[in-house]
């Protein structure tokens, strides 16, 4: 049985951040049965923590027929939305749970950051309000994203400072220091949101990650666009 069945009545839309500076791609009510997806996720072991994510991931095999159907669907709608060719093979997906309390954060883990892929998104899978995704502007550059060489150099300095001074152990979810909060996308259950990978964002944390059992954690499904183009 394919638990990742797409709701044929769901409709994609674009939401603009700031002064129409950054487009986000959203689909509400994405899955036919999000509770089945959630149950499927928590039947897995969540063995991995990757990069700086403050939690654990459960990979989903790209050769699974249901995942191939899901990836092909995402490729089709994103190609249409962006006007650029995106293949299903360029998209990977996994489940993520948030587990790291603030006093256990490392370096940049709680800070606004960018991604290493062209696009990345999440599907929120909690019934309760565990928080969505917050988007920021860098006050030093005035930009919401890393575009120019100057932006990249400035972001490199930020990461160096954070690694050398890891004392500020907290999840930044509001304006603070060089970060200006621009907007937040609520983590409504069964909502997909995808953003350009060079946009500053952070996890909106509303429930302490160390509380509860695994199945009571903030659960999302990541949608990772690894490349654009055939």
Secondary structure, DSSP 8 states (H G I E B T S, - for coil): --TT-B-TT--EEEEEETTTTEEEEEESS-BS-HHHHHHHHHTS---B--TT-SEEEEE--TTSHHHHHHHHHHHHHHHHHHSS---GGGEEEEEEEE---GGG--TTTTS-B--SSSEEEEEE--SS----EEEEEETTTTBSB--SHHHHHHHHHHHHHHHH-TT--S---S-BTTEEEEEEE---TT-EEEEETTB-EEE---S-TTSS-GGGS-EEEEEEE--S--
